Amino acid sequence: MKPSTNRMLTRIKAVYMFINERGTVSTQELVDEFGITPRTIQRDLNVLSYNDLVRSPSRGKWTTTKKKVKLSS
């Protein structure tokens, strides 16, 4: 796996865990927490949403779904 792909997957996992721990977070909170651009965080959220791991109950807010996830390192 390319280092850039591994870095992206690690970041997406961290984003998911952050949302899971906090309950509901805004897109801006994620941008501030991870120090990445809004466009990058949106791409990460799109991956998580596509896989039914997060959902947006209202514009700009994100929460995890009830889908079971096995997190491994």
C-alpha positions, 0 to 999 in steps of 0.5 A: 500500500502506498504511504499516502494511502496508508496516511489517508486511511489512518486519518479517516479512522481518526476522524471516525473515532473522534466523531464517535467519542464526541457524539455529534461534531461540526465539519469546522470542528473536524477541520480545526482538530485535524488541521486539514482543509475543509475539502479534505475533511469533506472527502474523508466524510464522504468515504465514511458516509458511503460506507454507512459509518457516519451520517449528517443529521443537519447541514454541517453536523456529523454523527456515527451510525449504529453500524458495528465497526471493528477497529484494528491498528 
